[in-house]
Structures are given as structure tokens and as C-alpha cells.
Amino acid sequence: MAEAVQRKLETLPASPGVYVFRGERGKVLYVGKARSLRSRVRSYFQPGSSDLRAFVSRLERELADIETFVTHTDKEAALLENQLIKSHQPKYNVKLRDDKEYLSLRLDTKKPWPRLEVVRRPKPDGAQYFGPYHSATAARQTLRLVNRHFQLRTCTDTEFRLRSRPCLQHQIKRCPAPCVLDVDEEEYRIQVGDVARFLEGRHDELVRDLENRMKAASEDLEYERAARYRDQLRAVERAREEQRVAGVQKSDQDVIGFHRQGDQVEIAFLSLRGGRLFAVRTMPLRRVAVPNDEMLGDFIRQHYAERAEMPDEILVPIPIEMSEALEELLSENRKRRVSIVRPRRGAKVKLLDLARENAAHAFNEKERAREDVDARLEALQAQLRLSVLPRRIECVDISHIGGEETVAVFVALEDGVLAKERYRSFRVKQVSGGDDYAAMYEVLARRLRRGHRGEEGWELPDLLVVDGGKGQLGVAVRACEDVGVTDLEVASVAKPRITASGQEEGERVFRPGQKNPIPVRSTSALSLLLLARDETHRASNALRKKVGRKKRLRSELDGVPGIGPKTRNKLLASLGSLAAVLSATEEALIEAGATRRQAVAIRQAIGDHRPLVPDAEAAEDLAVEHAFQPD
């Protein structure tokens, strides 16, 4: 132990405050808070606590100094700790995934006609936030359910302001069209409240109100309205059937359990709303060095940071240092008291047991999956004779129509799982006429240069796979050599074919320097390459169709007399999409920035033969994607 550390341990005050462990050159290693600085900091260096000793053993080679800050109250200590952690991002403090990786649904009830929006970082702006959702798929599923059964508008504010006639959502009875029709604002506000209760999990309360409204509408002979309430009631009942009554209290509770092995932790998070289990989420924490109580305190501090929607009670399995100060901070955010409770007996202990069991189950499942993936990656490494374990694999494919609109997509696998945040797409710029080899070389060279230069987000993979046979593999090898990438493993995956002798030959993998291909059916590990190849096909074809669709729509506007790029871009910015421009009335086009002559020319060129045919599936997709567009 450093001499400076030993001296400070002897003179620590018994006051509340914050302590900072520093390494060489003053680098902050860990920040913590304590009701008594003397007791807490000294406990790290006393025998008897395996958790603490494990933490200190990791610090021994790095700890050079201890700094302490005395505060008047526990709350001041909690605030200072939070500030120092945000400023220094210490190595050993628990770090959750970045907020930007999670999605939330935002409902701003201060707006005249509120809608649901998808955001990545909730703000203390008075709006209601629901979530978090750990993937865009989960957020889209919820949006689809809400859009089907609750009639809120889905368009952006710009589109709402400029619309001159109802859209597809109104035609399929998914929106009352407050943009152009006289809609009862009070009735719309009731729908907004119903959506909030549905997303909060207050299903019992919502069911009672819907039943009363359905009966009242039926008695008033408003059968269409009664049918709408009936459909909403069924949707809520289906959601409620998936829940279990898990507690006797009718208050809102969050229950936190965890399972730990060494520095690997799995957190289970149960949300109860009105005594009913509303959601179960698990999340991993990796490389956790600190003791369990500090890990749990860090998790709560980060998870609830700046959230307006919080439960009445948070149940935890172990005591947390200065939990009263943490309660005060959370209560300020909520504007109502939040309690952190460690129960000793009764129904609440059973809830904690359930959370712990969920954490252990998730941990074990992920460990088994990780072991399976590791085994498959090791088999793949051996089968292809790779110099490194291929934890990150990239695959590229070219797509075009008749040599035009050529695009390329790189997809990525990390530990055997598709990593969509690492997908990259390219428009082929220098090649035309359907020369696949030249197009492949262009996009490979562009991608490899960025990786070779060390650009953030463009790191080179462990294995690069190209779609094709020996020819495509040769192009990839030449691109690597020309760019100066000498240590990248490369392979190609060829499609099945019928040989000259009439025999069917399945998918094969080619490697540089190996004469004979490797049949994919020879090992399940090679199926990882097929997963990457098939996903590349899907993504490149989707991109090519998107590019082609935009080009065809643009060409319709480009052919209109008097419509140049400036006017076209102005209309697109105002109306939000090419489809909206092509279906807009003359008045809407003028309001969006066209002159009267230009608006007439567009309508004459496009004609009125473009009716809006109600397509429920397309309209549903459009409504969901609107939620991802900022106003």
C-alpha cells in the first residue's frame, strides 16, 4: 500500500462525504459515498469481507492516493458523488449501457393533439416517457399495438400542419384526422389518457373505464363507438392475461434482483403496477469490481437518472449505503416520495426471490449461449484455418438492376449475433453496366481504407466474407493488398450450382491459398457464414429497392415543367415525403412553397389517377416509422 494512502487512512473523518481512489498521475479509479468516511474507506483494507478484498486486490497495483470530500448531509454526498462520476467516468464504477442505446416512447400532453414519438434520451420536459425498450423491434411492436386500438395521430407536426385532406390512417379508422376534420378535443384527450394508462400497465383501471364507456355508448345507440371500446377492451384484456398478480399492494413497485459470479453480474428488474406484474427485464453488467451494495447503488442511481416516471417503492435484496440520500434524489425527480426498501419477510421477500431467480436464469442462459458461440467460433477458426478467433465477421454483397442503381451493404456479426449498429451501406459511384467485380473492388477498397486509417466505427473485422466464388475472393484479396491491409482473414461463400456432370453442388467456402472449397454442410459452425450471407442479400436488396423507388418518384417530379431541384427539395422538406407531394392538392402544394403555376403543372403532370387505396399493412408500417421521425 502506498505511504500516502496509509497516512490518509489514519486521519479520515467520521463525517458523511465522498471518497475518490486515484491512480498514477491522479487518474480517478473509483468514486463512492459514505455516511462515515472513516468506517467506509477503512473497511476496504480490513480482513473479513471477501467482496471488499476482491475489489482491493484489483486496486493494489493501481491505487496511489485517496481524496475525500466532507459534506454536511447524506444528500449532499449523493449529489457530489453523482457529479464526480459524470465528470471523471471512473474505471471501476459500474457503467450501464449508454442511454442512447435504449429507446423510450414520449407522449407530450401539452401539445394540442399529442402523438407518440420514439426518443433515445428522456428529458425533464414535462412529457410522459414509457420504457425503456431495449431494441427498436420491441418499440415497434408496442407502437403497432397502440396504433391498432387507440386513435391518436401518427404524423409529424410538419405533415399535420400542411395536410389538406385525411390520410390513409383515417381511411382505415386508425386516426380521427384532427389535421383537417372537426374532432372533439375532449374525446381525443380521453384517448391520450387511455394510451398513457395502457403503456404504464394500469390495465385494471383502464378496463373499468372502457367497460363503463362501452355500456354508455350502447345505451345511447352509438354502436360504432361502443364497438371501438369493445375492441380496445379486448386488446387490454389480452395484455392483462399475460400478467400475474404478484403482490398484495396496489402501489407501483420495482423489484431488483441480481446474480453474480466474479465480475459478471446479471440484473433482473420486475415492474409491478397496481399490484400486477407488468414487465420483467434483465440486463448484464460486465467487469464489475466493486462490492455488491455499491454496485446496486450505482445501478439505481444510473437507471433512474432524470426519469419522471418512477414507482412508489423500489425493493432491493441488500442494504445500500446512504439509501436515504438516494431516496431524496429520486423523490425530487418524481415530485413525490420514492422509498428504497429492503424487506425481511412476507410477500415482498417472495418478489425479491422471483427477481433473483430471473437474474440467475438469464445469467445461466447467456453463459450457455456464450459457451455454444465460443465453441462454434473455435470450430470455424479451425475449419477455415484462421489465425484469429472470428468474433466479428463482416459480409458484403452487391445488388443492382440491369447494371443500374448499384449498391453494396456490409453486415456484421459479433459473437455469432447480427450487430446492426455496424452495418454499412454504399452507393457504387465509379462503376456502371453491371460489372460486379469492379463494383465489389470499389466498395471493398472504400471500406478497407477507412478501417486501415483507424476511423472510429470502421474497425476492421476478424474475418471478411464476400458473396461469390473464387473470382470474388480474388477481388477481395487484391483490394486488401492495394489498400495495405496485410493481416485480414478473407473468405468467400458460393451459392449452390449444378456441375458440368449434372451433379448438384451445395454452398462452398473458398479461402486464399486453398485449391479445394470447404462444403458448408460439413460443419454447423460454417452456418454462421450463411447467416451473414443471407442477411447481406436481404439488406442489399432492400437498399437497392429503396434507391430505385426514390429515383422513380424523383423522375416524375423532374419531368414536370418549371420544377427544378430547389422547388422539388422545398416541397419534399415541407410535405415530408415524395408520396405526400404526389398526392397533395394544389392548395397544399402552394402552402408547401410552390407557386400557383407550379402546383397546377404538378397536378396536371401527375394527374388524379393516384388514388389513396387503403392498405392496412402499408399504413401501419408508415404510422410506426413516423414515430421515429422528430417533429
N, C-alpha and C positions, 0 to 999 in steps of 0.2 A: 504494500500500500504506500502511495506517495506520502512524503512527510507533510506536505501542505494539507492533505486530506486528513491525516491523523490529528494535526493541531486543531483543525476546524471541528472535528468530531467532539473534541473536549470542551469546546466553548459554545456549542449550539444552544440557542434559547428555547424555552419551553412554550413559546408563543405560536399562534397559528401563522401560517405563511406558505411560501413556495420555495422548493429547493431545485437547483439545477446542477446536474452532473455534467462536467466538461472534460473533454479530451485534450489532446495536444493542440496548441495554437488556439485554445479557447473554444473549440468546436463543441456545440451543445449536443450531448448524447441522450439526455433524458430530462424531462421536466415533470415534477409531481407536486402535490399539495399535501398539507398535513395540519391536523388540529394542534399537534405539538411537534415542532420541527425536531426537537431533541430526540423524542421517542421514535419517531418515524424513520429519520435518517440513520440513527444508530442501529435500528433493527436490521438494516441491510447487512451489517457487518458482525452480527451476533450469531452464534451457532443455534441450531434448533429448528429452523424453518427451511425446508428443502426448496420451496419456491423461491424464497429470497436468496438462498445460497446459489441456486442455479443462475439467478439473474446477476449476482455479484461476480460469479466466476466468469461470466461473459464480459464484464466490465474491467476485470483486473488488469488486462493488458492495455486498456484504453483510458481509464479514469486518471485524470491528472489534477482535478480541482473540484471543489464543491462550492457553489454560491447559494446563499439563502436570502430571501426577502421576507421580512416580517410584515404582517398585515394586522389590522385592528379586529377584523371579523373573518369568519369562515367564508362568507360570501365574497369578500374582497380577495381572498386567496383563490377561490374558484375562478373569478374573473381574470385575475393576473395569470393564473396557470393557462387559461384558455388563450389569452393574448400571446404569451410566450411560445406556446405550441404552434400557433398560427404563424408567428414570425420566424421561428427557427426550424420548424419541421424536424424535430429530433429523431435520431436514428432508431431509438428503442421505444418511442411512444407508439401505441397501436395506431395503425393507419387503416381506415376503411377505404373501400374503393372510392375514387373521386366522385363527387356529387354528379358531375357531368355524365357519368356512365349510367345513371338511373334516370327514369322518366317519371313525371307526375302529370296528372290531369288538373288543369286550372279552370276554375269557374268564377268569373268576376261578376258578382251580383250587383255591382254599382253601375254596370252598363245598362242601357235601356233594354236591349234584347240580348241577354247573356248567351254564350255558347261555350262548349268545352274545347280547351286547347291543350296541346301536349307541350310541356316545357321540361328543360333539363335541370333547372336550378330554381326552386321555390324562393320567392322574395316576400319580405314582410310588407306587402302592399294592400292588405285588407281583403284580397281574394281568397277563395277556398281552394285548398290543394288536396288531392287524393292520390294515394300511392304510398311509397314509390313502387314503380313497376320495373322489374329488373331486365326487361327486354322490350323492344318495340312490338314484338308479336303479342306479348301479354297486354300491352296498352291498346293495341288494335282490337283484340278480342273484346275488351271491355267497351271500347267505343262502339263496336258493331252492336253489342247487346243494348247499349243505351239508345243508339240511333234507331234501332228497330222498334222500340217500345215507348220512348219518350220523345215528344215532338219539340225538340229545340233546333234552332237553325244551326247549320254546319258551315256556312260560307264565311269567308273572311270579311272584315269590316269594309274593305275596299269594294269587294264584289257586292256586298249588301247595299252599300251606298249607291252604286251605279246600276243596279239591276232594274229593269223596266217591266219585266214580266216574271211570273213564278218559274222556278227551275224544276228539274226532274224530281227533287226531293218532295216538292208539293204534289206533283202528279201521282207519286206512289204513296202519298199520305204519310210522309215522314217529317214534314215541316209545314206549319200553318202559313208560311210565306209572309212574315211581317214586313219584309222588304217592300212589298207593293200592295198588299191587301190590308184591309181594316181588321186587325186582330185584337182581341180582348187582352189588354196588357196584364190584367189581374189573373186571367186564366193562364197566361204564359208564365207568370211568376210562380203559380202553383206547380207547373211542370218543372221549373227550375228547382224549387224546393224538393220535389219528388226525386229528381236526379241526385241532388246532394245527399238525401237520406239513403238512397239506394247505394251510392258509392261509399257512404260511411258505414254501411252494414246495419242501418236501423230498419231492418225489414219488418219486424213485428209492428212497429209504429206505422210504417208505410202501408202495410196490409190493411190495418184497421181503417185508415183514411180512404183507401181505394174502395174497400167494401161499402163504406158509407156513401161515397160519391156514386158508385155504380147503382146502388139501390135508389138514391135520389133521382138520378138521371132516368132510370127505368120508370119510376113513378110519374115523372114529368113527360113521359113518352118520348124522351130523347134517346132513341135506341142506338143510334150511331155512336153517340158519346158513351153510352153505357157499354157498348161493345169494346170501345177503346180502353175503358177502365178494366174491363174483363181481361183483355189481352195483357195489359200491364200487370194485373194481379197474378196471372199465370206465370209471367216472367219472374216476378218477385218470389212467388211460391217455389218455383224451380230452384232459384238461388238459395232460398231458405232451407230447402230439403238437404242441400249439401253441407249445412252447418250442423253442429251438435251443441246441445245445451251442456256447457262445461262448468258452469259455476252457479252459485245461488244468488250472487249480487246482480243487480240490474245496472250497475255503473259500468263505465268503459274501463277496461284493463288491458295492459300489455304485459305479457309474461315472458321473461328472458331466461333461457337455459343455455348451458354450454357443455361441450365435451372437449377435453384437452389431452393431447399426447405430445409431450415435449413442447416444441414451439409451434405446433399445429393446433389450431382451435376452430371448432365449428360452433357458431351461434345459432340457436333456434329462437324464433320470435313469434309468439302467439298473440293475435289481436282479438280481444273479446269486446263486442259492442252490445250493450244491453244484456249481458249475461250469456250471449251466444257466441260461439267460436266463429269468427268472421274470416280469418286468414291465418295461414301458417307459412312462415318464410324461414329459410336457413341461408346462412352466408358464411364463407370461410374467412378466417384471419390467419395469415401465414407469417412465420418468423416472429412470433410473439415471445419476447424475452422477459417481460415484466410479470410480477405476481398476479394471481387471478383477480384480486379485488381491484387493483389498478387497471388491469385490462378491461374489466367490466365497467368501471367508472369512465374510462376513456371511450368505450363503445357508446355508452348512454349519452355522454356529452356530445359526441360527433353525430350520432344518429338523430338526435332531436334538435340539433342546432338550427335555430331560426325557423322552426316549424310552428305554424299557428295551430294546426290540428294535433292535439295531444290527449292522451287518456287521463282519467281521474287518478289512476293508480298504476304504478309500474312495480311488478313483483320481481324480486331478484333472489337468487339462491344463497348468497353470502353477503356479509356486511360490507359496505363500501365506505371508505374513508371520507368523512365530511359530506355525507349524503344529504344533510340538511341544507348545506350551501347549494348543492346541485338542484335540490327541490326548488329553492328560491329562484334560481336562474330559469328553470323550466316553467315555473309558475308565472314569471314575468312575461315570457313569450306567449303563454296561453291566456293571460289575463284572468286566470282562475287557478286555484291551488292544484298542484300535482304532487302526489305522495309517492315516495320510493319506499317500498315495504318489503321486509324480509320475514315472511310468515313462518311460524314454528309448528302449526298444527292445522287440521281441518281441510276444507275444500281447496284453499289456496295452495297448500303444500302439494295436493294432488295435481294442480295445474302446473306447478314447477316440475313435478316428476314427469308430466307429459312433455313439457318443453325439453327437459334433459334427454328423455328417450328419443325425441325427434332429432335433437342435436347429435346424439350418438349414432342413430340410424343413418343420418345424412353423412356423417363423417365416415362411417364404415362403407357405405355405398360408394362414396367418392374415392376412398382408398382402394376398393376393389376395382373400380373403373380405371384408376390411375395405374394400378399394377397390371391390368389387362392391356392398357395402352402401351405401357413400357415394354411389355413382352412382345407386342406386335411390332413396335418400333425397332426393338432389338432384332427381331426376326427379319424385318425389312432391311435393316442395315447389313445383316449377314447375307441375305439373299442377293442384294444388289452390290455387295462388297463396297459399301460406303465407308469413308474414313471417319465420319461423324454420325452420331445418333440423329436421325432426321426429325427433330422435334418440330421444326417449322418447315412445311412444304409449300411451295408455290407452283401453280399450274397455269399455263397460258393457252388461249385459243383465239383464232382469227375467225371473224364472221363477216360475210358481205352478201350482196345480191347482185349477181351478174358482174362482179368486179367493181361495183359502186357501193358507196356508204360503208367502206371497210372500217371495222372497229376491232379492238382486242381487249380482252379482260384477263387480268391476273387474279386468281382466287388463292386463298391461303388456308392452310390447316395448321393449327397449333395443338400439339399433343393429340392428334387424331380428330380434332373438332374444328369445324369451319369457323374461321375468325374473320367475320365480315368487315370489321374495322380495318383490316389490312387489304381488302380488295382494292384493286387499282384498274382504271379503265383508260383506254387510249383511242383517239381518232387517228387513223393512218393518214399521214399528210403527204408523203413523198412518193407513194406507190399507187397505181391505178391499174385497171384492166384485169384484176383477178390474179395477180402474181402472188400466191400465198407465201412462197419462200422469201421474197423481197419484203413483203409486209411483216412476216414473222421477224426477219432480221431487224427491221426498223424499230418495232416496239420493244424487242429484246434489248437492243442497244440503248434505247432511251431509258428503259427501266434499270439496266445494269449500270449505266453511267451515274444515275442518282444514288444507287446503292454504293458504288465504288467511291463516290465523293463523300460518303458518310452522312448524307442528308437525313435529318430526323424523320422517322416514319417510313423510310425507304431502305431499312437494313436488309442485307441480302439473306436469303433463306439458307437452310441447311441442305435442301435438295430442290432443284428447279426441274419441273416436268413440263414437257411440251407435248401437245396433242399431235400425233403422227408417227411416222416410222423413221427409217434411217435418214432420209433426206432432211426432215425437220430437226432430227438430233444433230446432224452436221451443221445446220444453220445456227443452232444454239451454241455449239462448241466454237464456231467461228466468231460469233458475237462476243462470247466471253474473252476469246483471245484478243480480238480487236480493241475491246474496252480496257483490257489489262487485268481482268478478273481471272486469276490462275488457280484458285483453290475451291471453286464452287462445283459441287457434285451435280451432274446433269443426267436426265433420263428422258425417254420418250415412251408414250403409250399408243400403240397402233390398234386400230379397230379390227374387228373380225373380218375375214375375207375368204373367198373361195380360191384355192390354189389352181395352177395350170392343170394339175392332175384331177381336179374336181373334188378335192378334199376340203372340208371346212376347217379353217384355222382360226382359233379364238383370239382374244386380246393378248398382246405380247408387249413386253417391256424391252426396250433396247438401251444398251449402255455403251459409252465410248470404249473402244478397245476390245469389245466382246463380239465375236463373229455371230454367235447364235443368240436369238432373243430368249427371254425367260417367259414361259407361259404363265399368265396371271392365275390360272386355276390351280397352279402348283402349290400355292400357299395363301391362307386367308390374309396374311399381312399385306400382300400386294393389292388387296381390295381397297386399301386406303388411297392408292393411286387412282383407282376407278372412281372413288368418291370425289376426289379432286377434279378428275377429268370431266365427269358428268356435270358437276356444279359449274365448271368453266363453260361447258356447252350451254347450259341454261342461262348463265349470266351474259355471255357474249351475244346469244340470240336475242335476249330481252333488250340489250343495249342497241343492237342493230335495228330492231323493230321500232324502238323509241326514236332513234335518229331518223329513220325513214319516215315515220309518221310526222315528225316535226317538219321535215323537209317538204313533204307533200302538202301539208297545211300551209306552210310559208309560201309555197309556189302559187297557191290560189290567191293569196294577197298580193304577191309580187306581180301577178298578171293584171291587176286592176289599174286602169289608167289614173294617174295622179296620186298614186300611193307609193311613196318612197320609203327607204329604211327608217327615216326619222318618224314619219307618221305611223308606220307599222309598229315600231318599238313603243311609241307613246300609247297606242291602243292596247298593246299587249300588257304594258305596265298597269294601265288603268283597269282593264277588264279581267286581268289575271290569267287568261289562257287563250290560245288560238280558237278553241271551240267556242268560247264565250264571244269572241269577236265575230266569228262567222254566223252566230245565231242571234246577234244583237239587232235591235231595231234601229231605224235611222236616228231616233231621238237619243237612244243610248250611246250610239257611236259619236254623235255630236257632243254629248256630255262628257265622253271619254277623251275628246280632243280633236276629232275630225271636223272638217268644215262641212257645210250642208252639201256641197258638190261632191266631196269625197264620200260622205255617207251614202248618198244616192248611188254613186258609182259602185260602191261595195255591195249594196243590196241588189243592184241590177246584175253585177257580175256573179255573185253567189246565188242569187235567186231565193225564192221562198220554198225551194224543194228540199230544204234541210230541216224537216220537222224534228222536234224533240220527242223521240219514241221512248216511252218509259221502259227502261231496262233496269230492273231492281238490283241485279248484281253489280252492274257498272255504276249505278248511282250510289250504292252502298260503299263501293271502293272509293269513289270520289269524295264522299262525305267523310270517310275516315282519314283520307290523305289531307283534306282541308284542315283537320285538327292539328296537323304537323306544320302548317303554314302560319307564320306570325302575322298579326294584323298590321 
